[in-house]
């Protein structure tokens, strides 16, 4: 699936559910550090989204947290009762979220029709007045206010588990 199609799916979902956003185009970025050069001026919380799999690849976790926070993988592994966790490879991202590395965001959950992804959201991101995420490709960022982000979370119908990081 091309980046343009991935992005359009997000915009179509937003239009269908009357979710307002601000679009900010920028060169492709693959890390939070790279993104800072282009989005640091944007209002709201900047985030990172980690996709982890258990040893048997039977459970896939997405964790959304503030960009400057670090997820203690040892703690998270114990929290989800997984003997071992690793970062998801490109094929798992593509197969389950329709995404590639560097473009993961909660908006990828739109593509998780079987709701296989177990989603964890840092409470600070949920409570933020504004949030920033890629629109399923890493050449743009979207700014949503709290009301619009919560609307997205409600409309996607994924179970959300909140954590405090």
Beta strands, then each sheet from edge to edge (+ up, - down):
strand 1: 22-25
strand 2: 45-54
strand 3: 60-66
strand 4: 85-87
strand 5: 117-122
strand 6: 130-133
strand 7: 140-145
strand 8: 160-163
sheet 1: 1+ 7- 6+ 2+ 3- 5- 8-
sheet 2: 1+ 7- 6+ 2+ 4-
end
